[in-house]
């Protein structure tokens, strides 16, 4: 809906250029959903994408996942509303007495002060990383953002050992009208 309604055009910078990645993607989405033709060609999106990545276009071991991740990253670059990133932002360890939810929210706030786009809202999440120094026994807890999580496929015995903890997030999108 974001690309069908041309909401991406509200962003300054490269996203307004019809030869941009977002413009090419919006063209394909409109061909698929609104167009009168029974077929749609992704050639313009492909050509725009590979023109941006001359080094990647000659590689023979690229799979669909690699292309998807680079596509999301490039689209985020075009749609990022933060043009001047603050110099004084930093990530830091958990404060005394701070809950996981508070620390997670603090890390996310810092991240979104540098990165704000619909790509971030729809595709990014956070890990909770807990590292203990084997020498001094100090524990460091961080909440870095991620775009994707590569997970091994476990066997049946390992499946019972996997634990996930999900922190819900309010998904009221202000991008889509």
Buried (B, 14 or more C-beta within 10 A) or exposed (E): EBBBEEBBBEBEBBBBEEEBBBBBBBBBBBBEEEEEEEEBEBEBBBEBBEEBBEEEEEEEEEEEEEBEEBBBEBBBBBBBBEEEEEEEEEEEEBEEEBEEEEBBBBBBEBBBEEBBBBBBBEBBBBEBEEEEEEEEEEEEBBBEBEBEEEEEEEEEEEEEEEEEEEEEEEEEEEBEE
